[in-house]
Amino acid sequence: MRTSIATVSLSGSLTEKLTAAARAGFDGVEIFENDLLASPLTPEEIRERCADLGLSIDLYQPMRDMEAVPEDVFARNLRRAEHKFRLMRRLGTDTVLVCSSVSPQSVDDDALAADQLRRLAELADGHGIRVAYEALAWGRHVNTYDHAWRIVEAADHPALGTCLDSFHILARGSHPKGIEDIPGDKIFFLQLADAPLLDMDVLRWSRHYRCFPGQGDLDVAGLLRHVLAAGYRGPLSLEIFNDVFRQAEAGPAAVDARRSLLALQEAVGEGDLPAPVVPTGVAFAELVTPDVAPAAALLGALGFTRTGRHRGKPVDLWEQGAARVLLNTGPAARREGTVLAAVGLESPDPAAAARRAEALLAPVLPRRRGTGDVLLDAVAAPDGTELFFCATDRPELPSWIRDFEPTGQLPADTDITGVDHLQLTQPWHQFDEAALFHRSVLGLEPEPSVDVADPYGLLRSRAVATSDGAVRIALGAGPGPGDDQDRAQHIALATSDVVAAARRFRDAGGELLPMPGNYYDDLAARFEFAPGELETYQELGILYDRDAHGTFRHCYTRTVGRVFFELAQRDAGYRGYGAQNAPVRLAAQHGPH
């Protein structure tokens, strides 16, 4: 289906917005009136610019407070409308959005509203223009889509139809099933937006918290199914008011926007994307460091063994159980010290996973390959993390481990069983984009977003995972722009015995992050422990959590560069990540004050 985006959804000047939309692959745009008014280009120049970019102008918007008003007011409205219709002819667009009135001058009179909209449509028809009437969720008298349709139906003019907006419909709790009663040719336009579920005034909710489909909590896909069942075949258009998007770079935001529509079409059976290829595990985590000694010492204390050296690059392979860490001292090393730069995802079909990622607009990363190196497809996540699609020691596929010359040392047999989860810090303005990316590109299911109290602000966190927990990634973001730059990332190692793992790490010279005694006093009040158990936890800095499914015991190393490790023991099906303990851990990492 054709895709479109309202210029209000992107930051920058009108020309910047148009360029971003075209580069992201949109077919058309909605020109928001404020963008046109602020542009130095004439309507003819905007029309030419869109044509050069391969964009159609699908809608001009908005025209406000037109209907159900006193006759003298309506006469002035018609004068204003005629001027706008001439402007639209110059722009080369044939559909205008008319929002239901919020004017205190409007009256609750459907017959009057229908009559005046019919007269407006007659005027528009003379200019070759169609009028799409939309119910604002906060409209003074008309605030539901079915009410707006009844007025359009009563007006009975071929140049008058309705515009459906997913936010206005779903935010009011209206059931979208009734959309199927509207003839498809009378749905002149469809605007799509998602949003998190928030308990606030609907106007403020709409103006600040809309997001792209798949990033919020509204059932946009369910609504779209009803719209398509009604026979609508026009463009799928995004209209997003969001404070974060207004500050984000237009290019990446436009790509994220179009990715959301590709995933939405797939969800309703309209897309032709390659099938999802869900990863089955974490093949490796790659640390890039300018100084190998601190990171190597940390890995050694954790029980990892240096088992391989890349044949053509300064990269070492460290292993313990099914957990593998690559230590890279190449030219990509960063000044801020050790960082978690790449993740290898075990994939049933690495090539198919890469094709899907590329189809969903993930940036494909070029890779320098030496003679005989295994081909590894990689894409960039929104935060810049490199994601490799891998096969490890599977006879039917080339194994990436073949690129490493064995050192002759074998990994120790310990209680570390693999990678429990990864925590990746996201740029503040790309937090929602990251959740959509990992869901649509990688097939990971997002969990509800949670707020975590840090001593210096409120952090956001959202986990994405496979249904069986084989891959778990916690996406985090700081409280504001730039706050993410110095925040640490971490690798959580799964262990069957966190006490033994913590003691072994400490005995090997590793330093565990100590936790305050007040935390353990609180644990004693909330839970019952075996004699000596709580004292052991306090000695080793082990945190404890429990949910309806099981228990979670975990502790942390000190941070090296921007990376630290977590030792995590899940028992009896525990599903969380210890979020209850995150404020205590964050305060401990900031240090005593």
C-alpha positions as CSV (number, residue, x, y, z in Angstrom):
1,M,0.0,0.0,0.0
2,R,1.1,3.6,-0.5
3,T,2.6,5.3,2.5
4,S,2.5,8.9,3.5
5,I,3.6,11.1,6.5
6,A,2.5,14.4,7.8
7,T,5.2,17.0,7.8
8,V,4.4,17.8,11.4
9,S,5.7,14.4,12.4
10,L,9.3,15.4,11.6
11,S,11.7,18.1,12.8
12,G,13.4,20.7,10.7
13,S,12.4,23.0,7.8
14,L,9.8,21.9,5.3
15,T,12.5,21.1,2.7
16,E,14.4,19.0,5.3
17,K,11.2,17.1,6.1
18,L,10.4,16.4,2.5
19,T,13.9,15.2,1.8
20,A,13.9,12.9,4.9
21,A,10.5,11.5,3.9
22,A,11.6,10.8,0.3
23,R,14.9,9.1,1.4
24,A,13.0,6.9,3.8
25,G,10.9,5.6,0.9
26,F,7.5,7.3,1.6
27,D,5.3,7.8,-1.4
28,G,3.6,11.0,-0.3
29,V,3.2,13.6,2.4
30,E,0.6,15.6,4.2
31,I,1.5,19.3,4.2
32,F,0.8,20.8,7.6
33,E,-0.2,24.4,7.2
34,N,2.3,25.8,9.7
35,D,5.1,24.2,7.7
36,L,3.9,25.9,4.5
37,L,3.5,29.3,6.2
38,A,7.0,29.2,7.6
39,S,8.6,28.1,4.3
40,P,10.3,30.6,2.0
41,L,9.2,28.5,-1.0
42,T,6.1,29.4,-3.0
43,P,3.4,26.7,-3.3
44,E,4.6,26.1,-6.8
45,E,8.1,25.6,-5.7
46,I,7.0,23.2,-3.0
47,R,5.0,21.3,-5.6
48,E,8.0,21.1,-7.8
49,R,10.3,20.0,-4.9
50,C,7.9,17.2,-4.1
51,A,7.8,16.1,-7.7
52,D,11.5,16.0,-7.9
53,L,11.7,13.9,-4.8
54,G,9.0,11.5,-6.1
55,L,6.5,12.6,-3.4
56,S,2.8,13.2,-4.0
57,I,1.1,15.8,-1.8
58,D,-1.8,13.6,-0.4
59,L,-3.4,16.1,2.0
60,Y,-3.4,19.7,3.1
61,Q,-4.3,20.2,6.7
62,P,-5.9,21.4,8.9
63,M,-8.9,23.6,8.3
64,R,-10.5,24.3,11.7
65,D,-13.8,25.4,13.2
66,M,-15.7,25.4,10.0
67,E,-19.2,23.9,10.8
68,A,-22.2,24.4,13.0
69,V,-21.6,28.1,13.4
70,P,-23.7,31.2,13.0
71,E,-24.3,32.2,9.4
72,D,-22.1,35.3,9.5
73,V,-19.2,33.3,10.9
74,F,-19.7,30.6,8.2
75,A,-19.6,33.2,5.5
76,R,-16.2,34.3,6.7
77,N,-15.2,30.6,6.9
78,L,-16.2,30.1,3.2
79,R,-14.1,33.1,2.2
80,R,-11.1,31.6,4.1
81,A,-11.8,28.2,2.6
82,E,-11.9,29.5,-1.0
83,H,-8.5,31.1,-0.5
84,K,-7.1,27.8,0.8
85,F,-8.7,25.9,-2.1
86,R,-6.9,28.2,-4.6
87,L,-3.7,27.6,-2.6
88,M,-4.2,23.8,-2.8
89,R,-4.5,24.0,-6.6
90,R,-1.1,25.7,-6.7
91,L,0.3,23.0,-4.4
92,G,-1.1,20.3,-6.6
93,T,-3.1,18.5,-3.9
94,D,-6.8,17.7,-4.0
95,T,-7.8,16.7,-0.4
96,V,-8.2,19.0,2.6
97,L,-8.6,17.9,6.2
98,V,-11.4,19.6,8.1
99,C,-11.4,19.0,11.9
100,S,-14.6,18.9,13.9
101,S,-15.1,22.3,15.6
102,V,-13.8,23.2,19.0
103,S,-15.0,26.8,18.7
104,P,-17.2,28.2,21.5
105,Q,-19.3,29.7,18.7
106,S,-20.3,26.3,17.3
107,V,-23.7,24.8,18.3
108,D,-24.8,21.2,18.9
109,D,-26.9,21.0,15.7
110,D,-26.1,18.1,13.4
111,A,-28.5,19.3,10.7
112,L,-26.7,22.7,10.6
113,A,-23.3,21.0,10.6
114,A,-24.3,18.8,7.7
115,D,-25.8,21.7,5.7
116,Q,-22.7,23.9,6.2
117,L,-20.3,21.0,5.3
118,R,-22.3,20.3,2.2
119,R,-22.0,23.9,1.2
120,L,-18.3,23.8,1.9
121,A,-18.0,20.7,-0.3
122,E,-19.8,22.4,-3.1
123,L,-17.3,25.2,-3.0
124,A,-14.4,22.7,-2.8
125,D,-15.8,20.7,-5.7
126,G,-15.6,23.7,-7.9
127,H,-11.9,23.7,-7.4
128,G,-11.5,20.0,-7.8
129,I,-11.0,19.6,-4.1
130,R,-12.3,16.9,-1.7
131,V,-13.2,17.6,2.0
132,A,-12.2,14.9,4.6
133,Y,-14.1,15.6,7.8
134,E,-12.4,14.3,11.0
135,A,-13.8,14.0,14.5
136,L,-11.3,15.4,17.0
137,A,-11.3,13.4,20.2
138,W,-11.8,16.7,22.0
139,G,-14.3,18.2,19.5
140,R,-16.8,20.5,21.1
141,H,-19.9,18.6,19.8
142,V,-18.5,16.0,17.4
143,N,-15.8,13.8,18.9
144,T,-16.3,10.3,17.7
145,Y,-15.8,8.9,14.2
146,D,-19.4,7.5,14.0
147,H,-20.9,10.9,14.8
148,A,-18.7,12.5,12.1
149,W,-19.8,9.8,9.6
150,R,-23.5,10.5,10.4
151,I,-23.0,14.1,9.5
152,V,-21.1,13.4,6.3
153,E,-23.8,10.9,5.3
154,A,-26.6,13.4,6.0
155,A,-24.7,16.1,4.0
156,D,-24.7,13.7,1.0
157,H,-22.2,15.3,-1.3
158,P,-19.7,13.4,-3.5
159,A,-16.9,15.8,-2.5
160,L,-17.4,15.3,1.2
161,G,-16.1,12.2,3.0
162,T,-14.5,11.3,6.3
163,C,-11.0,11.1,7.6
164,L,-10.3,8.5,10.2
165,D,-7.5,9.0,12.8
166,S,-6.5,6.0,14.9
167,F,-5.6,8.1,17.9
168,H,-8.9,10.0,18.0
169,I,-10.8,6.8,17.7
170,L,-8.8,4.6,20.1
171,A,-8.0,7.3,22.7
172,R,-11.8,7.7,23.3
173,G,-12.3,4.0,23.6
174,S,-14.5,3.9,20.5
175,H,-14.9,0.4,19.0
176,P,-13.5,0.4,15.5
177,K,-15.8,-2.4,14.3
178,G,-18.3,0.3,13.1
179,I,-15.8,1.5,10.6
180,E,-16.9,-1.4,8.4
181,D,-20.3,0.2,8.0
182,I,-18.7,3.2,6.2
183,P,-18.4,2.8,2.4
184,G,-14.7,2.5,1.5
185,D,-15.0,5.3,-1.1
186,K,-16.3,7.7,1.6
187,I,-13.2,7.2,3.7
188,F,-11.2,9.9,2.0
189,F,-8.1,9.6,4.2
190,L,-6.6,7.5,7.0
191,Q,-4.2,8.9,9.6
192,L,-2.3,6.5,11.9
193,A,-0.7,7.0,15.3
194,D,0.0,4.9,18.3
195,A,0.4,6.1,21.9
196,P,1.3,4.8,25.4
197,L,-1.7,4.4,27.7
198,L,-1.7,7.5,29.9
199,D,-4.3,8.9,32.3
200,M,-4.4,12.5,31.2
201,D,-6.4,15.0,29.2
202,V,-6.8,13.7,25.7
203,L,-5.7,16.9,24.0
204,R,-2.4,17.0,25.9
205,W,-2.0,13.2,25.3
206,S,-2.4,13.7,21.6
207,R,-0.2,16.8,21.3
208,H,2.8,15.4,23.1
209,Y,2.7,11.6,23.3
210,R,1.7,10.1,20.0
211,C,4.2,7.7,18.5
212,F,4.7,5.5,15.5
213,P,2.5,2.3,15.2
214,G,4.1,-0.5,17.3
215,Q,5.7,1.8,19.7
216,G,2.7,2.3,22.0
217,D,-0.2,0.5,23.5
218,L,-3.1,1.2,21.1
219,D,-4.4,-1.6,18.8
220,V,-3.6,0.2,15.6
221,A,-3.4,-3.0,13.6
222,G,-6.8,-4.0,14.8
223,L,-8.2,-0.7,13.6
224,L,-6.5,-0.9,10.3
225,R,-8.1,-4.3,9.7
226,H,-11.5,-2.8,10.0
227,V,-10.6,0.1,7.7
228,L,-9.4,-2.2,5.0
229,A,-12.5,-4.4,5.5
230,A,-14.6,-1.3,4.7
231,G,-12.8,-1.1,1.3
232,Y,-10.4,1.8,1.9
233,R,-7.5,1.7,-0.5
234,G,-5.9,5.1,0.0
235,P,-2.5,5.7,1.6
236,L,-1.5,4.8,5.1
237,S,-0.4,8.1,6.6
238,L,1.3,8.9,9.8
239,E,0.3,12.0,11.8
240,I,2.5,12.1,15.0
241,F,2.7,14.9,17.5
242,N,5.6,14.0,19.8
243,D,8.0,16.3,21.7
244,V,10.9,13.8,21.3
245,F,10.5,13.4,17.6
246,R,10.4,17.2,17.2
247,Q,14.0,17.3,18.6
248,A,15.3,14.2,16.8
249,E,17.1,14.3,13.5
250,A,14.5,14.1,10.6
251,G,16.3,11.4,8.6
252,P,16.5,8.6,11.2
253,A,13.0,9.5,12.4
254,A,11.6,9.2,8.9
255,V,13.2,5.7,8.5
256,D,11.7,4.7,11.9
257,A,8.4,6.0,10.7
258,R,8.4,4.0,7.5
259,R,9.6,0.9,9.3
260,S,6.6,1.1,11.5
261,L,4.3,1.1,8.5
262,L,6.1,-1.8,6.9
263,A,5.6,-3.8,10.2
264,L,2.0,-2.7,10.5
265,Q,1.2,-3.9,7.0
266,E,2.8,-7.2,7.8
267,A,0.6,-7.4,10.9
268,V,-2.6,-7.1,8.9
269,G,-1.5,-9.4,6.1
270,E,-0.8,-6.7,3.6
271,G,3.0,-6.7,3.5
272,D,5.5,-8.7,1.5
273,L,8.4,-8.7,4.0
274,P,10.7,-11.7,4.3
275,A,9.4,-13.9,7.1
276,P,10.7,-13.2,10.7
277,V,13.8,-15.2,11.7
278,V,13.8,-15.2,15.5
279,P,17.2,-15.6,17.1
280,T,17.8,-18.7,19.3
281,G,20.5,-17.3,21.5
282,V,23.4,-15.0,22.0
283,A,26.4,-16.2,20.1
284,F,28.8,-13.6,21.5
285,A,29.1,-10.1,23.0
286,E,31.9,-8.0,21.6
287,L,33.8,-5.5,23.8
288,V,35.9,-2.8,22.1
289,T,38.7,-1.4,24.3
290,P,41.7,0.8,23.9
291,D,43.4,-1.0,26.9
292,V,43.0,-4.7,27.0
293,A,44.5,-5.3,30.5
294,P,41.5,-4.2,32.7
295,A,39.0,-6.0,30.5
296,A,41.0,-9.1,30.3
297,A,41.6,-9.1,34.0
298,L,37.8,-8.8,34.6
299,L,37.1,-11.7,32.2
300,G,39.7,-13.8,33.8
301,A,38.4,-13.3,37.3
302,L,34.9,-14.1,36.1
303,G,36.2,-17.5,34.9
304,F,36.6,-16.9,31.2
305,T,39.4,-18.5,29.3
306,R,41.1,-16.9,26.2
307,T,40.5,-19.7,23.8
308,G,41.2,-18.1,20.4
309,R,42.8,-15.2,18.5
310,H,41.3,-13.9,15.2
311,R,43.4,-14.9,12.2
312,G,43.5,-11.4,10.8
313,K,42.3,-8.9,13.4
314,P,43.3,-7.9,16.9
315,V,40.3,-9.7,18.5
316,D,40.5,-12.4,21.2
317,L,37.8,-15.0,21.9
318,W,37.0,-15.6,25.6
319,E,34.7,-18.5,26.6
320,Q,33.0,-20.0,29.6
321,G,30.3,-22.5,29.2
322,A,28.0,-21.2,26.4
323,A,29.0,-17.6,27.1
324,R,31.4,-16.0,24.7
325,V,33.0,-12.6,24.8
326,L,35.1,-11.0,22.0
327,L,37.8,-8.5,23.1
328,N,38.6,-6.2,20.3
329,T,41.6,-3.8,20.5
330,G,41.3,-2.6,16.9
331,P,41.0,1.0,15.5
332,A,37.4,1.2,16.5
333,A,38.4,1.4,20.2
334,R,36.9,4.5,21.8
335,R,38.3,7.1,24.1
336,E,35.7,6.5,26.8
337,G,37.2,3.0,27.4
338,T,35.7,-0.4,27.1
339,V,32.3,-0.4,25.5
340,L,29.8,-3.1,24.4
341,A,30.0,-2.5,20.7
342,A,28.5,-5.6,19.0
343,V,26.3,-8.6,19.7
344,G,26.3,-11.9,17.8
345,L,22.8,-13.4,17.6
346,E,22.5,-17.2,17.0
347,S,20.2,-17.5,14.0
348,P,18.4,-20.4,12.4
349,D,19.0,-18.8,9.0
350,P,21.5,-15.9,9.2
351,A,21.1,-14.9,5.5
352,A,17.3,-14.8,5.8
353,A,17.6,-12.8,9.0
354,A,19.8,-10.3,7.2
355,R,17.4,-10.0,4.3
356,R,14.5,-9.2,6.7
357,A,16.6,-6.6,8.5
358,E,17.5,-4.9,5.2
359,A,13.8,-5.0,4.1
360,L,12.9,-3.2,7.3
361,L,15.4,-0.5,6.6
362,A,18.1,-1.6,9.0
363,P,21.5,-0.2,7.9
364,V,23.6,-3.0,6.5
365,L,27.2,-2.7,7.8
366,P,30.2,-3.2,5.4
367,R,32.7,-5.6,6.9
368,R,36.4,-6.1,6.1
369,R,36.9,-9.8,5.4
370,G,40.2,-11.5,5.2
371,T,40.9,-14.5,3.0
372,G,38.9,-17.5,4.3
373,D,36.9,-15.4,6.8
374,V,33.3,-16.6,7.4
375,L,30.7,-14.3,5.9
376,L,28.9,-12.6,8.7
377,D,25.9,-10.3,7.8
378,A,25.6,-7.4,10.2
379,V,23.2,-4.4,10.7
380,A,23.3,-1.4,13.0
381,A,20.7,-1.1,15.7
382,P,19.4,2.5,16.4
383,D,22.0,3.0,19.2
384,G,24.8,2.0,16.8
385,T,25.3,-1.5,18.3
386,E,26.4,-3.9,15.5
387,L,24.2,-6.9,15.3
388,F,25.7,-10.0,13.6
389,F,23.6,-13.0,12.5
390,C,25.6,-16.1,13.3
391,A,25.8,-19.8,13.3
392,T,28.0,-21.5,16.0
393,D,29.4,-25.0,15.5
394,R,26.4,-26.2,13.4
395,P,27.5,-28.6,10.6
396,E,25.0,-27.3,8.1
397,L,26.3,-23.7,8.2
398,P,29.7,-22.0,8.4
399,S,30.7,-21.3,12.0
400,W,32.1,-17.8,12.9
401,I,34.4,-19.5,15.4
402,R,36.4,-20.9,12.4
403,D,37.9,-17.4,12.1
404,F,39.7,-17.8,15.4
405,E,43.0,-19.7,15.8
406,P,42.8,-21.8,19.0
407,T,45.2,-20.9,21.8
408,G,45.2,-24.5,23.1
409,Q,43.4,-23.5,26.3
410,L,40.0,-25.0,26.9
411,P,37.1,-23.1,28.7
412,A,36.7,-24.1,32.4
413,D,33.7,-26.1,33.4
414,T,31.9,-23.8,35.8
415,D,28.3,-22.9,36.9
416,I,28.2,-20.1,34.2
417,T,25.8,-21.5,31.6
418,G,25.5,-18.6,29.1
419,V,24.3,-15.0,28.7
420,D,21.2,-14.3,30.7
421,H,20.6,-10.9,29.2
422,L,22.2,-7.8,27.8
423,Q,21.6,-4.2,28.8
424,L,22.0,-1.6,26.0
425,T,21.8,2.1,26.7
426,Q,19.8,4.0,24.0
427,P,20.0,7.6,23.0
428,W,17.2,9.4,24.7
429,H,15.4,10.3,21.5
430,Q,15.6,6.8,20.1
431,F,14.2,4.8,23.0
432,D,10.8,4.1,21.3
433,E,12.6,3.5,18.0
434,A,14.8,0.8,19.6
435,A,11.8,-1.1,20.9
436,L,10.1,-1.1,17.5
437,F,13.4,-2.1,15.8
438,H,14.1,-5.1,18.0
439,R,10.5,-6.3,17.7
440,S,10.1,-5.9,13.9
441,V,13.6,-6.7,12.7
442,L,14.6,-9.3,15.3
443,G,11.2,-10.8,16.3
444,L,11.7,-10.0,20.0
445,E,8.6,-9.3,22.0
446,P,8.6,-6.1,24.0
447,E,7.5,-6.0,27.6
448,P,5.9,-2.9,29.3
449,S,8.2,0.0,29.8
450,V,9.2,0.8,33.4
451,D,10.6,3.8,35.1
452,V,13.7,3.3,37.3
453,A,14.7,5.8,39.9
454,D,18.4,6.9,39.6
455,P,19.9,9.3,42.2
456,Y,20.1,11.9,39.4
457,G,17.0,11.4,37.4
458,L,14.3,8.9,36.3
459,L,15.5,6.3,33.8
460,R,13.4,4.4,31.3
461,S,13.8,0.7,30.7
462,R,12.0,-1.7,28.4
463,A,12.9,-5.4,27.9
464,V,12.6,-7.2,24.6
465,A,12.9,-11.0,24.5
466,T,12.1,-14.2,22.7
467,S,9.2,-16.2,24.1
468,D,11.5,-18.8,25.6
469,G,13.9,-16.3,27.1
470,A,16.8,-17.5,24.9
471,V,17.5,-13.9,24.0
472,R,16.8,-11.1,26.5
473,I,17.8,-7.5,25.9
474,A,17.0,-4.6,28.3
475,L,16.8,-1.3,26.5
476,G,17.5,1.7,28.8
477,A,17.5,5.5,28.3
478,G,18.5,8.4,30.5
479,P,16.2,11.1,31.8
480,G,17.1,13.6,29.0
481,P,19.1,14.4,25.9
482,G,22.8,13.6,26.3
483,D,22.3,11.8,29.6
484,D,22.9,8.4,27.9
485,Q,26.5,9.1,26.7
486,D,28.2,8.1,30.0
487,R,25.9,5.4,31.2
488,A,27.2,2.0,31.4
489,Q,26.1,-1.1,29.6
490,H,26.2,-4.6,31.0
491,I,26.3,-8.3,30.2
492,A,24.4,-10.5,32.6
493,L,25.8,-14.0,32.8
494,A,23.5,-16.9,33.7
495,T,24.6,-19.1,36.6
496,S,23.2,-22.0,38.4
497,D,24.8,-20.9,41.7
498,V,25.3,-17.2,42.1
499,V,26.9,-17.6,45.5
500,A,29.6,-20.0,44.2
501,A,30.1,-17.7,41.1
502,A,30.4,-14.6,43.3
503,R,32.9,-16.3,45.7
504,R,35.0,-17.6,42.8
505,F,35.1,-14.1,41.2
506,R,36.1,-12.5,44.5
507,D,38.7,-15.1,45.2
508,A,40.2,-14.6,41.8
509,G,40.8,-10.9,42.6
510,G,37.6,-9.5,41.2
511,E,35.8,-6.7,43.0
512,L,32.0,-7.1,43.6
513,L,29.8,-4.0,43.9
514,P,28.9,-3.7,47.6
515,M,25.3,-2.9,48.6
516,P,24.2,-0.9,51.6
517,G,23.1,-2.6,54.8
518,N,19.8,-0.8,54.7
519,Y,18.8,-2.9,51.6
520,Y,19.3,-6.1,53.5
521,D,17.4,-4.9,56.5
522,D,14.5,-4.2,54.1
523,L,14.9,-7.7,52.6
524,A,14.6,-9.2,56.1
525,A,11.3,-7.4,56.6
526,R,9.9,-8.5,53.2
527,F,11.0,-12.1,52.9
528,E,11.9,-15.1,55.0
529,F,15.4,-16.6,54.5
530,A,17.2,-19.6,55.8
531,P,19.6,-19.0,58.7
532,G,22.8,-17.3,57.4
533,E,21.4,-16.9,53.9
534,L,20.8,-13.1,54.1
535,E,24.2,-12.6,55.7
536,T,25.8,-14.4,52.8
537,Y,24.0,-12.2,50.3
538,Q,25.2,-9.1,52.2
539,E,28.7,-10.3,52.3
540,L,28.8,-10.8,48.5
541,G,26.5,-7.9,47.5
542,I,23.9,-10.3,46.1
543,L,20.4,-8.7,45.5
544,Y,17.2,-10.7,45.7
545,D,13.8,-10.5,44.0
546,R,10.8,-12.6,43.6
547,D,7.8,-12.7,41.2
548,A,4.8,-14.9,40.8
549,H,6.9,-17.5,39.0
550,G,10.2,-17.7,40.9
551,T,13.2,-16.0,42.4
552,F,16.1,-14.0,41.2
553,R,19.5,-13.6,42.8
554,H,22.1,-11.3,41.2
555,C,25.2,-9.3,41.9
556,Y,27.5,-7.0,39.9
557,T,31.1,-6.3,39.2
558,R,32.7,-2.9,39.2
559,T,32.6,-1.0,35.9
560,V,35.4,-1.1,33.4
561,G,35.1,1.8,31.0
562,R,31.4,1.7,30.2
563,V,30.8,-2.0,30.9
564,F,30.1,-4.1,33.9
565,F,29.0,-7.7,34.4
566,E,26.1,-9.2,36.3
567,L,25.9,-12.7,37.7
568,A,22.3,-13.8,37.6
569,Q,20.6,-16.9,38.9
570,R,17.0,-17.4,37.8
571,D,15.0,-20.1,39.7
572,A,11.6,-21.6,39.1
573,G,10.7,-19.6,36.0
574,Y,11.4,-16.0,37.3
575,R,10.6,-13.7,34.3
576,G,11.9,-10.3,35.3
577,Y,15.3,-8.5,35.5
578,G,15.4,-7.4,39.1
579,A,14.0,-3.9,38.3
580,Q,12.9,-3.6,42.0
581,N,16.6,-3.6,42.9
582,A,17.8,-1.2,40.1
583,P,17.6,2.0,42.2
584,V,19.9,0.4,44.9
585,R,22.4,-0.8,42.3
586,L,22.4,2.6,40.5
587,A,23.1,4.4,43.8
588,A,25.9,1.9,44.6
589,Q,27.5,2.6,41.2
590,H,27.4,6.3,41.8
591,G,29.4,5.6,45.0
592,P,29.0,6.9,48.6
593,H,28.2,10.6,49.2
